[in-house]
C-alpha cells in the first residue's frame, strides 16, 4: 500500500476518498479538510479569538491542535460534569495536552460551581443523562464564550456525529432540527457563533491523526451514554459505510448542498437566521436568553438542588494550575481505538 501523494509506504487508507496516505501526508490531509470546511462555511476569520469545547477525547483535542497549528488564537474550555470514574480521568488528558503546548485551558466544575453533577441532575429532573448534560453544556459553553469575549465557539462534532444526527432527524422527519442542522450557527444576542470544523473528517480519521501526532486522549466512552439512540444510528451507518464507502459523506454533504436550505426556508418562512430570537426573553436569574421566565439550565439546577445567581460567573483556571495522573479504563471503545492504533502502527 503506497501513499497517493509521495508513493512512499502508506500507514492508513481513507476508503471514502479511495486514497492511501503516509504519516506526513495523512496529517496534511486532515489539516486541509479542516481548512476547507472553515473556508467553505466562513467559520473563522484570522483575527477571531476562538474557544474550543474540550472533553479530553480525540475529536476535541485534534481540532484544538489543528487550529493552533494553523495560527488561530485558540483556547480550550473543559466542563467537569462530576461523573465518577470518568470526569477526573478526562480532564487529565485535557490538562496534559494544554500544558505540553503552552495553551490556555479554562475549567468549569459543575459540582463545585453549581452544586450538582450530571447523574444527580438527570435523576432529579427525570431526564436522560445526555439530555441533562446537553442542557448544561450548551448554557455553560455559551456563557464562557460570551464572558471571555471569544468570537467563535468550536465543538468537535465530526462527520460520523453529524451523519448520525441527520439520520435520526430524517427517520422521524424532525423538520425543526433539520432546519437547524448546519455546520455554523451565527452569533446573535446572547449566543456566540458556533462552528464545527471537523465535518469532513470521520472518527477513524481523528483517532489516526491523534495517534500519528502523539496526542494522548480519553478513549473511554462516557458511561452515561449507554443506550443513547445516536450510538445505534452510528452503528447502522457504519454497516452501510463498510459496504459502500463514502455513503456518510455523500449523505451529509448532499443534505447541506441540496436540502438544508429548503428546510430552513420552510420552517423559518424564508428567514436567513437558523435560530430567530424574536420569541426569546431573558432568564430572570442568570439573564441568559430563554423562552420562559427561567431558562432550561436554571430549571435543571433547581430540580437538582444546585445553585446559580445573576452575579455568579463561571471561574476559570489556567491549564498550569493542576495536573493529574491519567488512568486508562478498558472498554469496547478503547479496544476499538487500540485496533485503529494497531492498524496504523502496523503500516509504519
N, C-alpha and C positions, 0 to 999 in steps of 0.2 A: 504494500500500500504506500503510494507516494503522494507527497504534497502537490496539490494542483498549481501552486504558485511557484515553488522553487524546485520541485521534483525530488526533494530530499525525503528521507523517511517520515511518514505521517504518523501522528500519535492519536488522531481522532478523526472519525468520519462525521460529516453533517449530512444526514441522509436526505433531508428536505431540499438541500442545495446540490445534491449529487456531487459532493466535494469531500476531499480529504485534506487535512492540514498538518503541517509540522507544528511544534510548540509555538514558535515565534509568530507564524502566520495565523494560527488559530487565535492567539491573543489579539493580534491586529484585527482579525475578522470580527471578534466580539466588540472591540472598541469602535470599529467602523459601523457596525449595526446600531450601536447606541447613538453615535454621532448622526447617523442617517435619520433615526427616529426624532432626535432633537431638532434637526433642520426641517424635516417634513412637517412636523406639527408645531413648530415655533415654540418649543418647550422652555428653553433657557437662553437668555441673552448673555454675552460675555461679561457684562458688569453686574449681573444679578448676584445677590447673596443667596446661597442655596442651603436648605436644611434637608438632610436625608433621614427618614424614619428608619432606624436601625433595630433589628431584632437579634443580631448575632448570627443569623443564618447566612447561607451562601448568596442569596439574591441581594439583600441589602448591603452586605459587605462588598460584593462585586461591583454594584453600581456606585457605591461611595468611592471605591478605588478608581474606577474608570473616570468618574467626574473629576476627582482630584488630579489624576494624571493628565486629563485634558485641560487643566489650568483653571477650572472654576473655583470660586470662593465657596467652599463647601464644608459644613459642619454636620455632625451627627446628633441624633436625638434618640435616646433609649428610654422606653417606658417600662418600668418594673411593675409587673402585674400581680406579684405575690403568689405565684403558682409554685407550690412546694416541689422541690426536686427539679425544677426547670428554670425558674427565673434567675436564681443565683448563678447557674451554670451559663446561661445565655448571655448575661451581662458581662461575664468574664471574657468571652470571645470579643465582644464589642470593645471593651476596655483595652484588651491586648492589641487589637487592630489599631485603635486610635493612638495608643502610646507608641507603637512601633513606627508610626508615620508622622508623629508630632501633630496630630489633628485634634480638634476640639470635640469632645463628646459631652453633650448635655444629658443629664439624667433626671427623670421624674419618677419618684417612687410612689405608686398608688396607695399602698397601705400606710406609709408614713405621712404622706401629704394630704390624703383624702379619707383615710380611716377605713378603707375596705379593700379587699382583694377580689379578683375575678371569681373564684369559686364561691365566696360568700355572697358577692353581688348577684351572681346568677341564681343562686338558691333563693335569696330574699326577694328578688324581683320575679321569680318564677319564669325565668327566661333561659334559653340555652347559653352555655358559656361563651360561644362565639358571638352571640348577639350582645351580651353584656360587654364583652371585650371590644367589639366593633364600636359600640356607643362611646366607651371610654377613650379608645384610641382616637377616634375622629375628633372628639372635643379637645383632647389634650394636645394632639398634633397641631390642630388649628391654633390653639391658644399659644403654644410655644413659638410657632412661626410668626404670628402677628406681634407678640410681645418682643420677639427678638429682631423685628424689622427685616425678616427674610422675604425676598420677593417670590421665591419658589419653594414649595414643599415637594420633595421627591419620595415616592414609595417604590418598593422593589417588586411590584407585580410584573411577572414575566408572561411570555406567550402562552404557556400552559395555564396559568391563572386566568388570563383574560378569555381564552377559548372556553374554559370550563364554565366561567360565569355566563358567557354568551350562550353556551349550550343550554344551561339551566333556564335562562331567561326566555329562550326560544321555545323550549319544551312547554313552558307554561304561558307563553305569549304575554310576558310581563312588559307591556308597552312602555310604561314609565321608566323602568330600569333600562330597557333597550334604548330609549331616547337619551338617557344619561350616560350610557357606557361609551366613554371617549377617553383617549389617552391623555387629554388635557382638559381640566376644568378651570376656566378663567377666574381670576381674582374678582371678588365683589365685596361689598360692605360686610365685614365680619368674617370673611373667609379668605384664606390665601390662595394663590394659584397652585394647583396640584397637577403633577405630571408623572408619567410612567415611562421612563426611558428604556426599560427592558422588554418592551412589547415585541421586539424582533428576535429575542433570544429565548430558548427553552430552558427548562430546569436542568436538563443534562448539560447544556452549554455553560450555564453559570457555575455548575458544580465542577466541570472540567477546567473552566477559567480559574477558579479559586485554587484548584489543585496545582495547576501549572504555574500560578503566580505565588504559590507558597502561602496562601491565605488560609489560616485555620478557622473553621466555622462550626457552629452548632448544627449537627445533622439530625438530632433527635426531633421528631415532630412534637408539637405541643400536646401534652397528654389530655388536654381539654377538648381537642379537635376530633376525638374519636366519634364517629357517627355523622360527621359533617357531610352533608349531601354533595358538596362540591368535590370531595375526595372520590366519590363514586363517579361523578361526571368526568374527572380526570382519568380514572381507570378506563372508562368506556372510550374516551378519545384516544388514549394510549393504544388500545387494541386496534382501533381504526388506523392510527398513525403507523403502527407496525406493519399493517398490510398495505397501506398506501401512504408512503412518506410524503410530507408536505400538506397533508389534509388540514391540520390545525392552523397552519399559517394561512392557507387559502381561505379557510372558514372565517378566521378573524379579520384578515386584511380585506377580504371580499366584503364583509359586513361594513367595515369602515368606508370603503370606496363606493359601495353601491346601495347600502340600505340605511346607514345610520342617519343620514340627513333626512330621509323620508320619515323615520320615526320621530325625529326631533320636530320636523315641520308639522306632523300630525298631532303630536302630543302638546307642543307648546304654541300651536297655531302660528307657525312661521317665525317665532322668536328665535334670535340667534344665541340667546343666553340659555344654556342647557339646565340652568338652575335659577329660574326667576325668583326675585326676592320680594315682590310686591305683597305677598301674603305673610311675610315674616315680621315679627315684632322682636322685642328683646327680653331675655330671661330676667325676671326681677331680682334674681340672686346673683348671677355671675355675669350678666349683661351680654351673654352670647346670643346670636340670632336664634329665634325659636318661633314655632307656630302656636305656642301657648305661653301662659304666664311663667311657667317653669320649663326649662329646656329638658330634653331627654336625659342628659347627663345628670342634672341636679335631681331629677326624679329618681334616677337609679341610685344616686348617693343617699337620698332619703330612705329608700327602701332597704338599702344595705346597712343603714345606721352609720353612715360616714359623715363627713363634714366638708362644707365648701362655703365661702363667703365672697362677697363682691370684691373685697380688698385682697383676698388671697391670690397669690401668684405662684405658679409652679417654680420651685427653686431649681437651679441648675448647678452642676458641679463640673469642673474641668476633668478631662479624662485622666489626669495625673493625680487625682486625689485619693484613689484607692486602687488596689489590684486584687485579683482573686485567682486561686488555683483552678484551672479548667479541668472539669471532670467529665469524661465521656460516659454516655449511657447507651448500652447496646439495645438496638431495636430494629424493626423492619426497615425503618428509614435509614438507619446507619448502615445496615447491611447493603442497602441499595446504593448508598453513597460510596461505600467501600468497593462495591462492584464497579462503579464508574472509575474510581481511583485505580483499581487493578487494571481495568481496560486501558486507561491512559498510560500507566507506567509500563505495561507490557509492551507498548509500542515504542518506548523511549530507549 
